[in-house]
Amino acid sequence: MLLFASKTITPEPLDVGPGRFSLVDVVSQAQGAPVSAGVAEIWKSAPVDFDYDNDCAVCYMLEGEITLSEGGEKHRFLPGDVVYIPQAKGLVVLWETDSYGKFFYVTYPHWR
């Protein structure tokens, strides 16, 4: 068993083009885990897009509000909400916010 104290969990900027997005994998292959799990933050900026050809994700919203867009359909992602994004060829989800959002994620298999 591993415990990660909150003060050690510090998201770092991820190069996503013009968007402002940070994350940290807290659990990953480094610990021998079959999944990646961590915390991500997004700020008001250009939308950030992720494709889900090679992995699926489950996310739990912690703070703020994020809009998720896929195929023209938009969903509000609010604190306490859980979203499941399946692995699907060609699936691209846009993540954006008018202010700030923070969420916990788990991906299978490892996303990077």
C-alpha positions in Angstrom: 0.0 0.0 0.0 1.2 3.5 -0.8 -0.2 6.7 0.7 0.5 10.0 -1.1 0.1 13.1 1.2 -1.8 16.0 -0.4 1.1 18.3 0.1 3.2 16.1 -2.2 0.7 16.2 -5.1 1.7 19.1 -7.3 0.4 19.3 -10.8 2.9 20.5 -13.4 2.2 22.3 -16.7 1.5 19.9 -19.6 2.3 21.2 -23.1 -1.2 21.2 -24.8 -0.6 24.1 -27.2 -2.4 27.3 -26.3 -4.4 25.8 -23.5 -3.4 26.1 -19.8 -3.5 22.6 -18.3 -1.4 21.0 -15.5 -1.4 17.5 -14.1 0.6 15.0 -12.1 0.4 11.2 -12.3 0.4 10.1 -8.7 0.1 6.4 -9.4 1.6 5.0 -12.6 3.9 2.3 -14.0 6.6 3.6 -11.7 4.7 1.9 -8.8 3.9 -1.2 -10.9 0.2 -0.2 -11.2 -1.9 -1.3 -14.2 -3.4 2.2 -14.4 -2.4 5.8 -14.2 -4.1 8.0 -11.7 -3.6 11.6 -10.7 -4.8 15.2 -10.4 -5.3 17.7 -13.2 -6.1 21.4 -13.3 -7.3 23.6 -16.1 -7.7 27.4 -16.3 -9.5 29.7 -18.7 -7.7 29.5 -22.0 -8.0 27.8 -25.3 -9.8 24.4 -25.1 -7.6 21.4 -24.5 -8.2 18.3 -26.6 -7.4 14.7 -25.8 -7.9 11.7 -27.9 -9.0 8.4 -26.4 -7.8 5.9 -29.1 -5.4 4.2 -26.7 -7.0 4.5 -23.3 -10.1 5.2 -21.3 -10.6 7.5 -18.4 -12.7 8.0 -15.3 -12.6 11.4 -13.8 -14.0 12.8 -10.5 -14.5 16.6 -10.3 -13.0 18.2 -7.2 -13.3 22.0 -7.7 -14.7 24.5 -10.2 -16.5 23.7 -13.5 -15.4 22.3 -16.8 -17.2 21.9 -20.1 -16.6 18.7 -21.9 -17.4 18.6 -25.6 -17.5 15.6 -27.9 -19.1 15.5 -31.3 -20.8 18.8 -30.8 -22.4 17.7 -27.6 -21.5 19.6 -24.4 -21.6 18.5 -20.8 -21.1 20.5 -17.6 -18.6 18.7 -15.2 -19.2 19.9 -11.7 -17.8 19.0 -8.2 -18.9 15.6 -7.2 -19.6 14.5 -10.8 -18.0 11.4 -12.3 -17.4 11.1 -16.0 -16.4 7.9 -17.9 -14.7 8.4 -21.3 -14.4 5.1 -23.1 -11.5 4.0 -25.3 -12.8 4.6 -28.8 -11.0 5.0 -32.1 -11.3 8.7 -33.2 -12.8 9.9 -29.9 -11.6 13.4 -29.1 -12.9 15.3 -26.1 -12.4 19.0 -25.6 -11.9 20.3 -22.1 -12.5 24.0 -21.3 -13.5 26.3 -18.4 -14.5 29.9 -18.0 -12.5 30.0 -14.7 -10.8 27.0 -13.1 -11.4 23.2 -12.7 -9.6 20.5 -10.8 -10.3 16.8 -11.0 -8.9 13.4 -10.1 -8.5 10.9 -13.0 -7.7 7.3 -13.6 -6.7 6.0 -17.1 -6.4 2.5 -18.3 -4.0 1.5 -19.6 -1.3 4.1 -18.9 -1.9 7.2 -21.0 1.7 8.1 -21.4 
